[in-house]
Amino acid sequence: MTDNNAKMINQLRALVLLTQTEEQIARTRIGQARTDAVRRELTQNADNAAARSLEITEQLRALGGVPDVVTPVVGRLSAVLKATFEQTTSVEEALLQDLQLEHQLLDRATYLKVLAETAGETKTQRLAEKLVEAHAATVEWLTVVLAEEALGGPAALVPTPVQKVAGGVARAVNAPVRFWANTVNNAVDTVRHAGEETSDRFSAVGDRASALSGAVRETLTAGRAASLRRAERIAEHEGNDDAAEAARAAREELGDVTSDELPIKGYDSMSVQDAVKAIKQLKTPHDINVIIRYEETHKNRSNVASAAQTQLAALAKEAVGVTK
């Protein structure tokens, strides 16, 4: 066995393991899809990863390598462990880990391509080129999803209840101390108490999310929205613009805005077609975010939500320099 041949076999074995992990992660992400379109894409990604695993295994055998029976099990176990541990991190950290996996797959496939080209192994080279193309596309997709989150809009993937709590804790820890120092009189107490009560309630939701019914979740959300509205009114009365803006942003995140507060006039009376057309004219992540949250909370029209998500993705692509 030549040195190049041994290197190709080693890379193919590693690619099988990583691709098995990739498939399982994609399947766990399906439940986090924000829209039907994203759900279909993730399902297709998982199916494609499964097909790639078979192709890699076949090529491994063709080169004289013996696929070990442990590899698929280890791949699935890695994905399960990743999904378990990432619950203690925010969704953006979980996505960054996904991106790291895809970069490793891309780099190994690129290395395999050069090895195969040098050895004159045409079939292995074609497989490597196919893998490079697939993983480059996934790297781009994940980069755009992260950019959507960075722009302030809801990403294509929604956090699990536990990740929502983790993200909230991180934001609280990193919040500027001067925000609270500048909050005066009743605005201080109201905003702080609303925040503490909300944190306690949502921590409880995260701990027993699987046991809570939809009705209970709606009740908690309604209570939080009422607290935020009260905090916003008091902050405005006291002239504390920072506190008022924070409460308003939190309401927008819940979708708790009136039709008059929406960036599209007459939105409530628009048909699906007109709403989609109007959404395509929105130019800021904030406005798109407000519409998405409102749509999900009040109307829940999948076509409209998907159109808003697509518009946000277009801004995210522009932000990261993706031109296609």
C-alpha positions as YAML, in Angstrom:
chain: A
units: angstrom
residues:
- id: 1
  name: MET
  ca: [0.00, 0.00, 0.00]
- id: 2
  name: THR
  ca: [1.46, 3.37, -1.02]
- id: 3
  name: ASP
  ca: [1.80, 6.24, 1.40]
- id: 4
  name: ASN
  ca: [-0.80, 8.28, -0.51]
- id: 5
  name: ASN
  ca: [-3.21, 5.37, -0.52]
- id: 6
  name: ALA
  ca: [-2.88, 4.98, 3.25]
- id: 7
  name: LYS
  ca: [-3.48, 8.70, 3.71]
- id: 8
  name: MET
  ca: [-6.61, 8.58, 1.55]
- id: 9
  name: ILE
  ca: [-7.96, 5.64, 3.54]
- id: 10
  name: ASN
  ca: [-7.33, 7.49, 6.80]
- id: 11
  name: GLN
  ca: [-9.13, 10.57, 5.51]
- id: 12
  name: LEU
  ca: [-12.07, 8.55, 4.23]
- id: 13
  name: ARG
  ca: [-12.44, 6.87, 7.61]
- id: 14
  name: ALA
  ca: [-12.39, 10.25, 9.35]
- id: 15
  name: LEU
  ca: [-14.91, 11.63, 6.85]
- id: 16
  name: VAL
  ca: [-17.30, 8.74, 7.52]
- id: 17
  name: LEU
  ca: [-17.20, 9.46, 11.24]
- id: 18
  name: LEU
  ca: [-17.68, 13.20, 10.82]
- id: 19
  name: THR
  ca: [-20.42, 12.76, 8.21]
- id: 20
  name: GLN
  ca: [-22.35, 10.42, 10.52]
- id: 21
  name: THR
  ca: [-22.15, 13.12, 13.18]
- id: 22
  name: GLU
  ca: [-23.22, 15.73, 10.65]
- id: 23
  name: GLU
  ca: [-26.29, 13.71, 9.70]
- id: 24
  name: GLN
  ca: [-27.42, 13.24, 13.28]
- id: 25
  name: ILE
  ca: [-26.93, 16.91, 14.09]
- id: 26
  name: ALA
  ca: [-28.97, 17.90, 11.05]
- id: 27
  name: ARG
  ca: [-31.78, 15.66, 12.26]
- id: 28
  name: THR
  ca: [-31.72, 17.24, 15.72]
- id: 29
  name: ARG
  ca: [-31.86, 20.68, 14.10]
- id: 30
  name: ILE
  ca: [-35.05, 19.82, 12.18]
- id: 31
  name: GLY
  ca: [-37.09, 20.37, 15.35]
- id: 32
  name: GLN
  ca: [-35.56, 23.85, 15.69]
- id: 33
  name: ALA
  ca: [-36.49, 25.00, 12.18]
- id: 34
  name: ARG
  ca: [-38.35, 28.31, 12.21]
- id: 35
  name: THR
  ca: [-40.17, 27.76, 8.91]
- id: 36
  name: ASP
  ca: [-41.34, 24.83, 6.79]
- id: 37
  name: ALA
  ca: [-38.81, 25.79, 4.13]
- id: 38
  name: VAL
  ca: [-35.92, 25.52, 6.60]
- id: 39
  name: ARG
  ca: [-37.35, 22.26, 7.93]
- id: 40
  name: ARG
  ca: [-37.37, 20.79, 4.44]
- id: 41
  name: GLU
  ca: [-33.84, 22.00, 3.81]
- id: 42
  name: LEU
  ca: [-32.54, 20.44, 7.02]
- id: 43
  name: THR
  ca: [-34.30, 17.16, 6.25]
- id: 44
  name: GLN
  ca: [-32.70, 17.14, 2.80]
- id: 45
  name: ASN
  ca: [-29.32, 17.95, 4.34]
- id: 46
  name: ALA
  ca: [-29.63, 15.01, 6.72]
- id: 47
  name: ASP
  ca: [-30.66, 12.66, 3.91]
- id: 48
  name: ASN
  ca: [-27.78, 13.91, 1.75]
- id: 49
  name: ALA
  ca: [-25.33, 13.33, 4.60]
- id: 50
  name: ALA
  ca: [-26.58, 9.76, 4.96]
- id: 51
  name: ALA
  ca: [-26.08, 9.21, 1.22]
- id: 52
  name: ARG
  ca: [-22.57, 10.70, 1.41]
- id: 53
  name: SER
  ca: [-21.70, 8.31, 4.24]
- id: 54
  name: LEU
  ca: [-22.53, 5.37, 1.98]
- id: 55
  name: GLU
  ca: [-20.51, 6.79, -0.91]
- id: 56
  name: ILE
  ca: [-17.50, 7.41, 1.30]
- id: 57
  name: THR
  ca: [-17.74, 3.88, 2.71]
- id: 58
  name: GLU
  ca: [-17.90, 2.37, -0.77]
- id: 59
  name: GLN
  ca: [-14.84, 4.32, -1.88]
- id: 60
  name: LEU
  ca: [-13.02, 3.30, 1.28]
- id: 61
  name: ARG
  ca: [-13.60, -0.35, 0.39]
- id: 62
  name: ALA
  ca: [-12.55, 0.29, -3.21]
- id: 63
  name: LEU
  ca: [-9.17, 1.52, -1.97]
- id: 64
  name: GLY
  ca: [-8.70, -1.59, 0.15]
- id: 65
  name: GLY
  ca: [-9.78, -0.07, 3.43]
- id: 66
  name: VAL
  ca: [-12.09, -1.82, 5.85]
- id: 67
  name: PRO
  ca: [-14.82, 0.38, 7.37]
- id: 68
  name: ASP
  ca: [-15.07, -0.35, 11.08]
- id: 69
  name: VAL
  ca: [-18.49, -1.06, 12.48]
- id: 70
  name: VAL
  ca: [-17.83, 1.24, 15.43]
- id: 71
  name: THR
  ca: [-17.59, 4.42, 13.32]
- id: 72
  name: PRO
  ca: [-21.34, 4.94, 12.69]
- id: 73
  name: VAL
  ca: [-22.07, 4.33, 16.36]
- id: 74
  name: VAL
  ca: [-19.40, 6.81, 17.44]
- id: 75
  name: GLY
  ca: [-20.73, 9.36, 14.96]
- id: 76
  name: ARG
  ca: [-24.24, 9.10, 16.35]
- id: 77
  name: LEU
  ca: [-22.94, 9.17, 19.93]
- id: 78
  name: SER
  ca: [-20.90, 12.31, 19.18]
- id: 79
  name: ALA
  ca: [-24.01, 14.03, 17.86]
- id: 80
  name: VAL
  ca: [-26.08, 13.02, 20.88]
- id: 81
  name: LEU
  ca: [-23.41, 14.28, 23.29]
- id: 82
  name: LYS
  ca: [-23.09, 17.53, 21.33]
- id: 83
  name: ALA
  ca: [-26.86, 18.08, 21.40]
- id: 84
  name: THR
  ca: [-26.90, 17.39, 25.15]
- id: 85
  name: PHE
  ca: [-24.02, 19.66, 26.15]
- id: 86
  name: GLU
  ca: [-25.02, 22.51, 23.86]
- id: 87
  name: GLN
  ca: [-28.25, 22.94, 25.83]
- id: 88
  name: THR
  ca: [-26.19, 24.83, 28.39]
- id: 89
  name: THR
  ca: [-25.02, 27.29, 25.73]
- id: 90
  name: SER
  ca: [-26.82, 29.85, 23.63]
- id: 91
  name: VAL
  ca: [-28.06, 28.92, 20.17]
- id: 92
  name: GLU
  ca: [-25.37, 31.03, 18.49]
- id: 93
  name: GLU
  ca: [-22.65, 29.05, 20.30]
- id: 94
  name: ALA
  ca: [-24.26, 25.80, 19.15]
- id: 95
  name: LEU
  ca: [-24.31, 27.07, 15.58]
- id: 96
  name: LEU
  ca: [-20.66, 28.11, 15.81]
- id: 97
  name: GLN
  ca: [-19.86, 24.53, 16.81]
- id: 98
  name: ASP
  ca: [-21.84, 23.28, 13.80]
- id: 99
  name: LEU
  ca: [-19.80, 25.63, 11.63]
- id: 100
  name: GLN
  ca: [-16.58, 24.28, 13.10]
- id: 101
  name: LEU
  ca: [-17.63, 20.73, 12.15]
- id: 102
  name: GLU
  ca: [-18.45, 21.79, 8.60]
- id: 103
  name: HIS
  ca: [-15.10, 23.56, 8.23]
- id: 104
  name: GLN
  ca: [-13.33, 20.37, 9.32]
- id: 105
  name: LEU
  ca: [-15.31, 18.35, 6.79]
- id: 106
  name: LEU
  ca: [-14.51, 20.89, 4.08]
- id: 107
  name: ASP
  ca: [-10.81, 20.95, 4.92]
- id: 108
  name: ARG
  ca: [-10.51, 17.16, 5.00]
- id: 109
  name: ALA
  ca: [-12.39, 16.83, 1.71]
- id: 110
  name: THR
  ca: [-10.05, 19.39, 0.13]
- id: 111
  name: TYR
  ca: [-7.02, 17.50, 1.43]
- id: 112
  name: LEU
  ca: [-8.47, 14.23, 0.09]
- id: 113
  name: LYS
  ca: [-9.00, 15.83, -3.32]
- id: 114
  name: VAL
  ca: [-5.34, 16.79, -3.59]
- id: 115
  name: LEU
  ca: [-4.20, 13.36, -2.40]
- id: 116
  name: ALA
  ca: [-6.44, 11.63, -4.95]
- id: 117
  name: GLU
  ca: [-5.35, 13.93, -7.75]
- id: 118
  name: THR
  ca: [-1.70, 13.25, -6.95]
- id: 119
  name: ALA
  ca: [-2.29, 9.49, -6.86]
- id: 120
  name: GLY
  ca: [-4.36, 9.48, -10.04]
- id: 121
  name: GLU
  ca: [-7.39, 8.08, -8.21]
- id: 122
  name: THR
  ca: [-10.11, 9.59, -10.39]
- id: 123
  name: LYS
  ca: [-13.12, 8.16, -8.52]
- id: 124
  name: THR
  ca: [-11.80, 9.31, -5.15]
- id: 125
  name: GLN
  ca: [-11.06, 12.73, -6.63]
- id: 126
  name: ARG
  ca: [-14.61, 13.06, -7.98]
- id: 127
  name: LEU
  ca: [-16.04, 12.06, -4.61]
- id: 128
  name: ALA
  ca: [-13.80, 14.58, -2.84]
- id: 129
  name: GLU
  ca: [-14.90, 17.35, -5.22]
- id: 130
  name: LYS
  ca: [-18.53, 16.48, -4.51]
- id: 131
  name: LEU
  ca: [-17.85, 16.67, -0.76]
- id: 132
  name: VAL
  ca: [-16.05, 20.01, -1.12]
- id: 133
  name: GLU
  ca: [-19.02, 21.48, -2.96]
- id: 134
  name: ALA
  ca: [-21.54, 20.17, -0.42]
- id: 135
  name: HIS
  ca: [-19.65, 21.37, 2.65]
- id: 136
  name: ALA
  ca: [-18.80, 24.75, 1.14]
- id: 137
  name: ALA
  ca: [-22.54, 25.30, 0.63]
- id: 138
  name: THR
  ca: [-23.29, 24.30, 4.22]
- id: 139
  name: VAL
  ca: [-20.55, 26.57, 5.58]
- id: 140
  name: GLU
  ca: [-22.10, 29.45, 3.64]
- id: 141
  name: TRP
  ca: [-25.60, 28.63, 4.93]
- id: 142
  name: LEU
  ca: [-24.47, 28.50, 8.55]
- id: 143
  name: THR
  ca: [-22.52, 31.73, 8.12]
- id: 144
  name: VAL
  ca: [-25.67, 33.45, 6.86]
- id: 145
  name: VAL
  ca: [-27.78, 32.01, 9.70]
- id: 146
  name: LEU
  ca: [-25.31, 33.39, 12.23]
- id: 147
  name: ALA
  ca: [-25.32, 36.74, 10.44]
- id: 148
  name: GLU
  ca: [-29.13, 36.85, 10.70]
- id: 149
  name: GLU
  ca: [-28.82, 36.44, 14.46]
- id: 150
  name: ALA
  ca: [-26.05, 39.05, 14.63]
- id: 151
  name: LEU
  ca: [-28.25, 41.52, 12.76]
- id: 152
  name: GLY
  ca: [-30.83, 41.19, 15.51]
- id: 153
  name: GLY
  ca: [-33.38, 39.16, 13.62]
- id: 154
  name: PRO
  ca: [-34.66, 35.68, 14.42]
- id: 155
  name: ALA
  ca: [-32.38, 33.07, 12.85]
- id: 156
  name: ALA
  ca: [-33.57, 30.21, 10.67]
- id: 157
  name: LEU
  ca: [-33.21, 28.01, 13.76]
- id: 158
  name: VAL
  ca: [-34.99, 28.76, 17.02]
- id: 159
  name: PRO
  ca: [-33.37, 28.04, 20.39]
- id: 160
  name: THR
  ca: [-34.70, 25.26, 22.58]
- id: 161
  name: PRO
  ca: [-36.37, 26.36, 25.86]
- id: 162
  name: VAL
  ca: [-33.15, 25.63, 27.76]
- id: 163
  name: GLN
  ca: [-31.05, 27.57, 25.25]
- id: 164
  name: LYS
  ca: [-33.41, 30.53, 25.60]
- id: 165
  name: VAL
  ca: [-32.66, 30.59, 29.31]
- id: 166
  name: ALA
  ca: [-28.92, 30.19, 28.67]
- id: 167
  name: GLY
  ca: [-28.98, 33.07, 26.20]
- id: 168
  name: GLY
  ca: [-30.93, 35.23, 28.61]
- id: 169
  name: VAL
  ca: [-28.45, 34.59, 31.39]
- id: 170
  name: ALA
  ca: [-25.54, 35.48, 29.11]
- id: 171
  name: ARG
  ca: [-27.21, 38.73, 28.05]
- id: 172
  name: ALA
  ca: [-27.93, 39.61, 31.67]
- id: 173
  name: VAL
  ca: [-24.33, 39.00, 32.72]
- id: 174
  name: ASN
  ca: [-22.99, 41.10, 29.85]
- id: 175
  name: ALA
  ca: [-25.47, 43.96, 30.18]
- id: 176
  name: PRO
  ca: [-23.83, 47.30, 31.00]
- id: 177
  name: VAL
  ca: [-24.02, 48.09, 34.70]
- id: 178
  name: ARG
  ca: [-24.69, 51.70, 33.89]
- id: 179
  name: PHE
  ca: [-28.07, 50.72, 32.42]
- id: 180
  name: TRP
  ca: [-29.34, 49.91, 35.91]
- id: 181
  name: ALA
  ca: [-27.43, 52.79, 37.51]
- id: 182
  name: ASN
  ca: [-29.25, 55.24, 35.24]
- id: 183
  name: THR
  ca: [-32.71, 53.81, 35.93]
- id: 184
  name: VAL
  ca: [-34.53, 56.10, 38.38]
- id: 185
  name: ASN
  ca: [-37.35, 55.96, 40.93]
- id: 186
  name: ASN
  ca: [-40.22, 53.65, 40.02]
- id: 187
  name: ALA
  ca: [-38.71, 52.77, 36.67]
- id: 188
  name: VAL
  ca: [-35.83, 51.10, 38.50]
- id: 189
  name: ASP
  ca: [-38.04, 48.93, 40.65]
- id: 190
  name: THR
  ca: [-40.55, 48.11, 37.95]
- id: 191
  name: VAL
  ca: [-38.05, 47.17, 35.26]
- id: 192
  name: ARG
  ca: [-35.87, 45.24, 37.70]
- id: 193
  name: HIS
  ca: [-38.78, 43.38, 39.26]
- id: 194
  name: ALA
  ca: [-40.23, 42.61, 35.85]
- id: 195
  name: GLY
  ca: [-36.85, 41.27, 34.79]
- id: 196
  name: GLU
  ca: [-36.44, 39.13, 37.94]
- id: 197
  name: GLU
  ca: [-39.94, 37.73, 37.73]
- id: 198
  name: THR
  ca: [-39.52, 37.02, 34.03]
- id: 199
  name: SER
  ca: [-36.18, 35.30, 34.63]
- id: 200
  name: ASP
  ca: [-37.65, 33.11, 37.38]
- id: 201
  name: ARG
  ca: [-40.66, 32.18, 35.28]
- id: 202
  name: PHE
  ca: [-38.69, 31.37, 32.18]
- id: 203
  name: SER
  ca: [-36.09, 29.44, 34.17]
- id: 204
  name: ALA
  ca: [-38.92, 27.31, 35.46]
- id: 205
  name: VAL
  ca: [-40.20, 26.94, 31.91]
- id: 206
  name: GLY
  ca: [-36.77, 25.80, 30.78]
- id: 207
  name: ASP
  ca: [-36.49, 23.24, 33.62]
- id: 208
  name: ARG
  ca: [-39.84, 21.64, 32.93]
- id: 209
  name: ALA
  ca: [-40.50, 22.67, 29.34]
- id: 210
  name: SER
  ca: [-41.59, 19.22, 28.24]
- id: 211
  name: ALA
  ca: [-44.28, 19.15, 30.92]
- id: 212
  name: LEU
  ca: [-45.80, 22.55, 30.19]
- id: 213
  name: SER
  ca: [-48.82, 22.83, 27.94]
- id: 214
  name: GLY
  ca: [-49.31, 25.48, 25.29]
- id: 215
  name: ALA
  ca: [-51.88, 27.21, 27.45]
- id: 216
  name: VAL
  ca: [-49.43, 27.65, 30.31]
- id: 217
  name: ARG
  ca: [-46.78, 29.05, 27.98]
- id: 218
  name: GLU
  ca: [-49.28, 31.57, 26.61]
- id: 219
  name: THR
  ca: [-50.19, 32.63, 30.15]
- id: 220
  name: LEU
  ca: [-46.54, 33.20, 31.07]
- id: 221
  name: THR
  ca: [-45.92, 35.16, 27.90]
- id: 222
  name: ALA
  ca: [-48.99, 37.31, 28.47]
- id: 223
  name: GLY
  ca: [-47.85, 38.05, 32.03]
- id: 224
  name: ARG
  ca: [-44.42, 39.05, 30.84]
- id: 225
  name: ALA
  ca: [-45.87, 41.28, 28.13]
- id: 226
  name: ALA
  ca: [-48.09, 43.07, 30.64]
- id: 227
  name: SER
  ca: [-45.10, 43.65, 32.96]
- id: 228
  name: LEU
  ca: [-43.04, 45.04, 30.09]
- id: 229
  name: ARG
  ca: [-45.79, 47.41, 29.00]
- id: 230
  name: ARG
  ca: [-46.14, 48.69, 32.56]
- id: 231
  name: ALA
  ca: [-42.36, 49.12, 32.87]
- id: 232
  name: GLU
  ca: [-42.26, 50.99, 29.56]
- id: 233
  name: ARG
  ca: [-45.00, 53.41, 30.61]
- id: 234
  name: ILE
  ca: [-43.31, 54.20, 33.92]
- id: 235
  name: ALA
  ca: [-39.91, 54.64, 32.27]
- id: 236
  name: GLU
  ca: [-41.39, 57.03, 29.71]
- id: 237
  name: HIS
  ca: [-43.13, 58.98, 32.48]
- id: 238
  name: GLU
  ca: [-39.84, 59.28, 34.34]
- id: 239
  name: GLY
  ca: [-38.03, 60.32, 31.17]
- id: 240
  name: ASN
  ca: [-35.77, 57.26, 31.16]
- id: 241
  name: ASP
  ca: [-35.41, 56.60, 27.43]
- id: 242
  name: ASP
  ca: [-32.96, 53.70, 27.85]
- id: 243
  name: ALA
  ca: [-35.29, 51.74, 30.12]
- id: 244
  name: ALA
  ca: [-38.30, 52.45, 27.89]
- id: 245
  name: GLU
  ca: [-36.42, 51.33, 24.80]
- id: 246
  name: ALA
  ca: [-35.28, 48.11, 26.52]
- id: 247
  name: ALA
  ca: [-38.85, 47.27, 27.52]
- id: 248
  name: ARG
  ca: [-40.12, 48.08, 24.02]
- id: 249
  name: ALA
  ca: [-37.46, 45.85, 22.43]
- id: 250
  name: ALA
  ca: [-38.46, 43.02, 24.74]
- id: 251
  name: ARG
  ca: [-42.12, 43.46, 23.74]
- id: 252
  name: GLU
  ca: [-41.16, 43.33, 20.08]
- id: 253
  name: GLU
  ca: [-39.27, 40.11, 20.73]
- id: 254
  name: LEU
  ca: [-42.49, 38.63, 22.13]
- id: 255
  name: GLY
  ca: [-44.53, 39.91, 19.19]
- id: 256
  name: ASP
  ca: [-46.50, 42.04, 21.63]
- id: 257
  name: VAL
  ca: [-46.99, 45.11, 19.47]
- id: 258
  name: THR
  ca: [-50.12, 46.77, 18.10]
- id: 259
  name: SER
  ca: [-50.79, 47.06, 14.39]
- id: 260
  name: ASP
  ca: [-50.02, 50.79, 14.64]
- id: 261
  name: GLU
  ca: [-46.49, 49.98, 15.81]
- id: 262
  name: LEU
  ca: [-45.71, 47.77, 12.81]
- id: 263
  name: PRO
  ca: [-43.33, 49.08, 10.12]
- id: 264
  name: ILE
  ca: [-45.91, 48.23, 7.43]
- id: 265
  name: LYS
  ca: [-49.07, 50.35, 7.45]
- id: 266
  name: GLY
  ca: [-52.31, 48.43, 7.16]
- id: 267
  name: TYR
  ca: [-50.52, 45.12, 7.66]
- id: 268
  name: ASP
  ca: [-53.39, 43.46, 9.51]
- id: 269
  name: SER
  ca: [-55.75, 43.85, 6.57]
- id: 270
  name: MET
  ca: [-53.28, 42.68, 3.90]
- id: 271
  name: SER
  ca: [-53.66, 39.44, 1.98]
- id: 272
  name: VAL
  ca: [-50.77, 36.98, 1.94]
- id: 273
  name: GLN
  ca: [-49.65, 38.22, -1.48]
- id: 274
  name: ASP
  ca: [-49.72, 41.89, -0.45]
- id: 275
  name: ALA
  ca: [-47.97, 41.17, 2.83]
- id: 276
  name: VAL
  ca: [-45.17, 39.30, 1.06]
- id: 277
  name: LYS
  ca: [-44.79, 42.16, -1.42]
- id: 278
  name: ALA
  ca: [-44.59, 44.73, 1.38]
- id: 279
  name: ILE
  ca: [-42.08, 42.67, 3.35]
- id: 280
  name: LYS
  ca: [-39.73, 42.63, 0.36]
- id: 281
  name: GLN
  ca: [-39.51, 46.42, 0.68]
- id: 282
  name: LEU
  ca: [-38.25, 46.32, 4.27]
- id: 283
  name: LYS
  ca: [-34.59, 47.31, 4.52]
- id: 284
  name: THR
  ca: [-33.62, 46.95, 8.19]
- id: 285
  name: PRO
  ca: [-33.26, 43.79, 10.32]
- id: 286
  name: HIS
  ca: [-35.24, 45.48, 13.10]
- id: 287
  name: ASP
  ca: [-38.32, 46.04, 10.94]
- id: 288
  name: ILE
  ca: [-38.17, 42.51, 9.54]
- id: 289
  name: ASN
  ca: [-37.75, 41.11, 13.04]
- id: 290
  name: VAL
  ca: [-40.83, 42.97, 14.29]
- id: 291
  name: ILE
  ca: [-42.92, 41.61, 11.41]
- id: 292
  name: ILE
  ca: [-41.70, 38.03, 11.91]
- id: 293
  name: ARG
  ca: [-42.48, 38.07, 15.63]
- id: 294
  name: TYR
  ca: [-45.88, 39.67, 15.05]
- id: 295
  name: GLU
  ca: [-46.73, 37.21, 12.29]
- id: 296
  name: GLU
  ca: [-45.73, 34.20, 14.39]
- id: 297
  name: THR
  ca: [-47.67, 35.46, 17.39]
- id: 298
  name: HIS
  ca: [-50.86, 36.72, 15.75]
- id: 299
  name: LYS
  ca: [-51.41, 35.28, 12.28]
- id: 300
  name: ASN
  ca: [-48.95, 32.42, 11.85]
- id: 301
  name: ARG
  ca: [-49.07, 32.39, 8.03]
- id: 302
  name: SER
  ca: [-46.16, 30.18, 7.00]
- id: 303
  name: ASN
  ca: [-45.76, 31.77, 3.56]
- id: 304
  name: VAL
  ca: [-45.52, 35.25, 5.02]
- id: 305
  name: ALA
  ca: [-43.08, 34.20, 7.76]
- id: 306
  name: SER
  ca: [-40.91, 32.46, 5.15]
- id: 307
  name: ALA
  ca: [-40.89, 35.59, 2.98]
- id: 308
  name: ALA
  ca: [-39.76, 37.69, 5.94]
- id: 309
  name: GLN
  ca: [-37.06, 35.15, 6.79]
- id: 310
  name: THR
  ca: [-35.87, 35.20, 3.18]
- id: 311
  name: GLN
  ca: [-35.64, 39.00, 3.26]
- id: 312
  name: LEU
  ca: [-33.63, 38.84, 6.48]
- id: 313
  name: ALA
  ca: [-31.34, 36.22, 4.92]
- id: 314
  name: ALA
  ca: [-30.73, 38.57, 1.98]
- id: 315
  name: LEU
  ca: [-29.53, 41.28, 4.37]
- id: 316
  name: ALA
  ca: [-27.40, 38.73, 6.22]
- id: 317
  name: LYS
  ca: [-25.78, 37.57, 2.96]
- id: 318
  name: GLU
  ca: [-24.96, 41.16, 2.13]
- id: 319
  name: ALA
  ca: [-23.44, 41.63, 5.58]
- id: 320
  name: VAL
  ca: [-21.09, 38.63, 5.22]
- id: 321
  name: GLY
  ca: [-20.29, 39.25, 1.56]
- id: 322
  name: VAL
  ca: [-22.22, 36.35, 0.04]
- id: 323
  name: THR
  ca: [-23.17, 37.48, -3.45]
- id: 324
  name: LYS
  ca: [-25.19, 34.56, -4.81]
...
